Amino acid sequence: MKITYEHNLGVEAAYKKVGLIIDRLSDEYGSLIKDYSYNWSDDHRHMEFTISANRVVKVKGSLAIDDNKLIMEGSVPFVIRKIFPESKLEQMAREQLDRLFAGESLDIELNSLGLKR
């Protein structure tokens, strides 16, 4: 799945915002995440990540940042694709990015994903 999200922050500000998003996800959903890792390029324009909730729910992907957009690409586990069509996943991701870039809290439908906080 690939999502392009437009912003007007520039590379460094978007990089810092993504860092805040990662911290917020870790704080709010750390009990659900079994393991996660990410690695930024030296110029803060590219990140590779892996997030595992369990043996079934594992997402691998990348995030690229330029002056006016983020491009996220990643694998979506079959169990998630069975529940949500790709268009719904993209809509949910865009809504969360809008909220996070506006400084609001996360509002992910965890119960519908079969996960509980």
C-alpha positions, 0 to 999 in steps of 0.5 A: 500500500502506498499513501502520499500525504501533502504537508507544508512543513519542509523536510526538517519540520516534517521529520520532527513531527514524524518523530513526535508521532512515533513517540505518541504511538509508542506512548499510547499503544505501546502495550499493543506493540510487541516490537518495533524498529525504525532507522532514518537516513542521515539527511532525515528524508527516508525511514525504514520501519517494522512494527509487530503486534503479534506473529500475525500482525506485522507491518514493514514499510518506508517513509520518504519526506520531501519539502511538501509531502510524505510518501508511506509505503508498506505491507499490510497483513492479510488479516487486516486486509480481510477486515478493511479494504485498502481504500478504507485503510488509506482513509483511516491513515489520512485521517490520523495524519491530519489529526497528528499534524494538527497536534490532536490525539490519535483515534484509531479503531483498535477494537475493529482491528481485534486489538485492545489497549 
